[in-house]
Amino acid sequence: MSLKGGDTLRERYKILRFISQGGMGSIYQAEDLRLEGRLCAVKEVRLDPSLPPETLKQTRDQFQREANILARLDHPNLPKVSDIFSEAERDYLVMDFVPGKDLRTLMAEARQRGEFLAEREVLAWAGQLADALGYLHSQEPPILHRDIKPSNLKLTPNGVVKLVDFGLVKILAPGDATITIVQGRGTALYTPLEQYGGDTGHTDVRSDVYAFGATLYHLLTNEPPMEARERFLNPEGLAALQQYNPELSPRTQRAVLWAMSLHPDDRPGSILELKEALLGDWNPNTQPRRAMPPPKLIDIINSRVERNLLWLSMGLLLFSLIASLGGR
């Protein structure tokens, strides 16, 4: 039975409203009755009551262990987990409520206006997301998110981007064995091929790299990326970003498509490597008015417009050289 407005959990969390629902549970906004004025997000994870009692116990114990790991995380671009508890066949994760709109909503609003989100703005958000994922991946053992997408990224009123849904977090144990908090396969548009096997597939930090790239593709073009399994059958099917948004810089297009390589070995090896490809030494947070990083030579060569200008410049230079030699 779903929670309703006015319901109270543990005599502390008063449910205010339903926020969203996923395959494994629901998220609600609640008021913390012990801390006046504090709003929080309560994630309810449903357990299958038909599971054998021993399996149910193991699943719940696993949730508790790994939720405790999440509670120890502390990063400005991640909501802070403050409580974990269980009632009946349901587990609950309580975290900070993040105000603001998610990036999917902002993208949809821009599209309705016939506009694209500004590349500069999206790259600033990307820098923050890269910092959050870099922090998760640097934990011992590393933590993967596995469900990065525009609707899981919220922009607060003060301009901070937060990765808000931890529904598919996985803790990587030594020897590449994985322990899953909540079963799931991510969202198809942003999911790499190796993740389609669920928990039997081999995933590592490069899986989050792919989802990061696919998220940027969508935000910058207003067009959802082709699913990885479709691209496997049609390797040339993914359109270049500049086909949708000609104003994008070659550097950004090149970095995003690199992140979206079908094979993990062809992607950046880490989030920091992708951040370097996107931003170079430009830090949009500390240097918001500084010019965007200049394109690399390979970006210029790969850009149709700039390539034409390059050939024109070379032609004029050659013409000038011939003219000067002929005048001697």
NORSULFEN-V459399 format. One record per residue. OMEGA is omega in degrees with one decimal (* if undefined). BURIAL is + if it has 9 or more other C-alpha atoms within 8 Angstrom, else -. Layout:
BEGIN
{{OMEGA;BURIAL} {OMEGA;BURIAL}}
END
This chain:
BEGIN
{{-177.1;-} {176.1;-} {179.4;-} {175.3;+} {-177.9;+} {175.3;-} {-179.6;-} {178.0;+} {176.6;-} {-178.7;-} {-176.9;-} {-171.9;+} {-179.4;+} {-177.9;+} {178.6;+} {-178.7;+} {173.7;+} {179.3;+} {-177.8;-} {-179.9;-} {176.6;-} {-176.3;-} {-174.4;-} {-179.2;-} {-174.0;+} {177.1;+} {-178.6;+} {168.2;+} {-177.8;+} {175.2;+} {177.2;+} {-174.3;+} {179.5;+} {-179.6;-} {-172.4;-} {177.4;-} {-178.4;-} {174.4;-} {179.5;+} {174.8;+} {179.7;+} {177.1;+} {-179.7;+} {-179.9;+} {-178.5;+} {175.5;+} {-178.3;-} {-176.7;-} {-179.8;-} {178.3;-} {174.7;-} {-177.6;-} {-178.6;-} {178.1;-} {178.5;-} {178.8;+} {179.0;-} {-180.0;-} {-179.3;-} {178.0;+} {179.4;-} {177.5;+} {-178.2;+} {-179.0;+} {-173.4;-} {173.6;+} {176.3;+} {176.0;+} {178.8;-} {-178.4;-} {179.5;+} {-179.7;-} {-179.5;-} {-179.1;-} {-175.7;+} {-179.6;-} {176.1;+} {175.2;+} {-178.0;+} {174.8;+} {-174.1;+} {-177.0;+} {175.7;-} {176.8;+} {-179.8;-} {173.4;-} {-177.4;-} {179.9;-} {-176.7;+} {175.2;+} {-177.1;+} {176.0;+} {-179.2;+} {-179.8;+} {178.8;+} {171.2;+} {-177.8;+} {178.6;+} {176.6;-} {-179.9;-} {174.5;+} {-173.6;+} {175.7;+} {178.2;+} {179.3;+} {177.6;+} {-179.8;+} {178.4;+} {177.8;-} {-179.5;+} {177.8;+} {177.6;-} {-176.9;-} {-176.6;-} {169.6;-} {168.5;+} {-177.4;+} {-179.7;-} {-178.6;-} {-179.0;-} {179.9;-} {178.7;+} {176.2;+} {176.0;+} {-179.4;+} {178.3;+} {178.6;+} {179.3;+} {178.4;+} {178.3;+} {180.0;+} {-179.2;+} {175.9;+} {177.5;+} {179.5;+} {-176.9;+} {-178.9;+} {179.7;+} {177.7;-} {-5.0;-} {-178.3;+} {177.8;+} {175.1;+} {177.2;+} {174.4;+} {175.3;+} {177.4;+} {178.9;+} {-175.7;+} {-177.7;+} {176.8;+} {178.6;+} {-178.6;+} {177.2;+} {-178.2;+} {-180.0;+} {178.9;-} {171.5;-} {179.7;-} {176.2;+} {178.9;+} {175.4;+} {-162.2;+} {-174.8;+} {178.7;-} {-174.7;-} {-174.8;-} {179.2;+} {175.9;+} {174.9;+} {179.1;+} {178.1;+} {178.7;+} {178.4;-} {176.8;-} {173.3;-} {-178.0;-} {177.2;+} {-172.5;-} {175.0;+} {-179.5;+} {-179.6;+} {177.6;+} {-176.5;-} {-179.3;+} {179.6;+} {-166.5;-} {-176.1;-} {-172.8;+} {-172.8;+} {176.7;+} {-177.1;+} {-173.6;+} {-179.0;+} {-179.3;+} {178.5;+} {-177.7;-} {-177.6;+} {176.8;+} {179.6;-} {179.4;+} {176.8;-} {174.8;-} {-174.5;-} {-179.3;+} {174.2;+} {174.4;+} {176.5;+} {179.8;+} {-178.3;+} {175.9;+} {-179.9;+} {179.8;+} {176.9;+} {178.5;+} {177.7;+} {-178.2;+} {-177.3;+} {-174.9;+} {-175.4;+} {-172.2;+} {-179.1;+} {178.1;-} {179.1;-} {174.7;+} {-179.4;+} {-177.0;+} {-178.1;+} {175.2;-} {179.0;-} {177.9;+} {178.8;-} {-179.6;-} {-171.8;-} {-178.8;-} {-172.6;-} {-178.2;-} {-179.1;-} {174.3;-} {-176.6;-} {-176.6;+} {174.4;+} {177.1;-} {-175.8;-} {-174.7;+} {-177.6;-} {-179.1;-} {178.3;+} {177.5;-} {-178.3;+} {180.0;+} {179.4;+} {-177.4;+} {-178.8;+} {-178.1;+} {-179.5;+} {175.6;+} {179.6;+} {-175.8;+} {176.3;+} {-176.1;+} {-178.6;+} {-178.8;-} {-178.0;-} {-178.9;-} {179.5;-} {169.0;+} {-176.6;+} {-179.2;+} {176.1;+} {-179.6;+} {177.1;-} {176.5;+} {178.9;+} {178.0;+} {179.6;+} {-178.9;+} {-167.6;+} {-173.4;+} {-180.0;-} {178.0;-} {179.0;+} {-176.0;+} {-179.3;+} {-177.5;-} {-179.2;-} {-171.9;-} {-177.1;-} {-180.0;-} {179.2;-} {176.8;-} {-177.1;-} {179.9;-} {178.5;-} {173.7;+} {-179.2;-} {-178.9;-} {176.1;-} {-179.9;+} {-178.7;+} {-176.4;+} {-179.3;-} {-175.6;+} {-177.9;-} {-176.5;-} {176.5;+} {177.8;+} {177.2;-} {179.2;-} {178.9;+} {178.1;-} {179.0;-} {179.1;-} {178.6;-} {178.6;-} {179.2;-} {179.4;-} {179.1;-} {179.4;-} {-180.0;-} {179.8;-} {-179.2;-} {-178.6;-} {177.3;-} {179.8;-} {-178.8;-} {-178.2;-} {*;-}}
END
